[in-house]
Every structure is written in C-alpha cells, then in structure tokens.
Amino acid sequence: MKLLIAYIKQLPEALRMQLLMRLGSGATALLLFMVVWLLSSEFVFAFPCLILSVFLLINSWSLFRNIIIGDYLCVSGLCEEVERTVLRRRIKSVSVRLGDKLVVIPIKRRVKKLIVGTNVTLYISEKTPVYEKDGLCHIYEYLAVSFGT
C-alpha cells in the first residue's frame, strides 16, 4: 500500500488530481448507494448510485492502469489564443502551439486567469484521435491538462 501511495505521489499534478477526483467520485457514489439503500430499504432506488459508482471506479482503474504502463503522451506548448463563451466569458477552448502545428483543445473545467503565452501541458492517450480542419489540429479528449507559467 505504501508503494502505491508513493507511486501516486510521483505522478504529475494534473494526472494525480484527475485520478483522485475519479476515485473520490466513485467512493462518494458508493457511499450514497449505501445510504439510500439503508434509508429507503429499496434496492431499486439505490441502484443508479451503484451503477454510477461501478462506472467511476472502473474508469479510475482504467486511468491508473494506463498511467502505470505508460500509455499516455505528455505534450507541452505555449497558449496562442483563448476562446471564451459569449455570455459568461468562461474559457471554451485554447489554441496551443505544438512545434509547427496549432492545436485546439476544449476546456472541460473552470480555469481562471489564463492568458496568451502561458505554458500548457496536455496529457493524452496514445490512441487519442487528432482531427485536422482548416489547417488546425483538434483534440477533443484528453486525460488531463495543466496550465503553468
């Protein structure tokens, strides 16, 4: 167990946080399943929580397995453009310069104060498809993303 914790501590911050969020969400859904089942004494009411917890725990195990066997790529580049939503001005996507290509990635979480020129590190699976449109590369799914200076 100590070896597992030591290995998790050695992971990059973005991957570690993603793994812990998935594990925590799965454990919370499992706890919610038990609470609903005990309070209502009806398995049917608690069953969706059980399905959600099983999905999240399998998902976190899959991520951990991919991290252990090294089935991911770590790509870094500089932020070239930040696209924001119209109404609330949240960050919608980021264009990152990776070598001679400009890659557009959607942002799935709330990010504050992201400016052009910020270093962006993207962790993607080796099997992630990259789509090209109008001279830009688009990556729609990734394991984790981190923003630094």
N, C-alpha and C positions, 0 to 999 in steps of 0.2 A: 504494500500500500504506500509506503514511504517512497519507493521508487517511482510509482505512478504519479504521486504529488510532485516529486522533484522534476519529473519529465514535463508535467503540465506547466510548472513554473518557468521552464526553459523556453516555452513556446513564445512566439511573437505576441505582443499585447493584443492585437486585433483578433488573432485566431483563438487565443485563450479566452477572451471575453465572449466571443461567439459560441465557443464550446460550453462555457459556464452558463450562458444565457439559455441555451437549448437544454442543458441538463437541469437547470433550475426550473424552467418552464415545465418540463416533463415531470419533475418531482412534485411541483405545485399542483399539476393536473391530477396526479395520482393521489395526493392528499385530499384534493377536492372530491375525487371519486369516493374515497373512504368516508368523508364527512357527509356527503349527500346520501350515500348508501345507508349509513348508520342513522341519520336523522329521518330519512323518509322510509326506511326499511323496504324500499322498492328498488330492485336492481335496474329496472328499465329506466328510471330517472338518472341513475348514476352512470349508465353505460356510455353515453357520449364522452364523459370525462375520462373513462377508462380507455376508449379508443384514442382520444387526443394524447393521453399520457404515453400510450404504447407507441404512437407515431413519433412523438417528440423524443422519446428515449432511443428508439431505433435510429432516428435522424442524427441524434448526437453521437451514437455509437459509430454510425457510418462516417461522420465527420472526423471523429477521433481516429478511426482506422485509416482513413485517407491521410491524415496528418502523420501517423506513425510510419506508414510505408512510403511517405514522401510523394504522394500522388497529387501534388499541387505545385503551382509555379508562383513565385514572388516577383512581381514586376513593379518597378518604380519609375516615376516620371514627374514632370512639372505640370501643374494645372495651367491650361491655356485659356479656358473660358468656363464661366459658371452660368448655367441657365436656371432661372428662377420661375416659380409659378406666378401667375398674374395677380391673383387676389392677396394671398398671404405672404408672398415673397419668400417662400421656402425654396430651398435648393432642390431642383428637379433632376438635373444631370450635370456632369462635369466632363469637360474635354481635357484629356491628358496627352501630352506629347511623349510618346514612347519611341525613341530613336527617330526615324524619319516618318513615322505614322502618327496620326492624330486619332486617339481612341475616345469614344464617347461611352461613359458608363452612367447608368441611372443610380441615384442615391436613394436608398431604402429607409434611411433613418434620418432623424433631425440632426443637422450639422449647423453649428453656429460659427460665424466669422470665418468663412472660407474665402480666401482672396486669390487672385491670379498670381502665380509664381510659387504657390505652396507645393511642397513635395507630397505626392500621392503614391501610396504603396497599395497595390492591389494583389490579393491572394486569390488565385483562380485554380480550378481543377484542370488537369491536363486535357480533359475531354470537353472543356467548355468551347462551344462553337463561337466563332468570331465572324460577324456578318459585315460585308462591305457595301456601302451605299454612298454615292456621290463623293467618292474619294475619302470618306471617313470610315473607320472601323467601329463597329458597335458591339459591345459586350453587355448582354442583358442579365447574366447571372454570375455571381462570384461568391466565394466563401466569406471573405471579409475585406474591408478596406480601411486604411488608416491615413490620416492627414497629419503631416508634420511640417516643421519649418525647414 
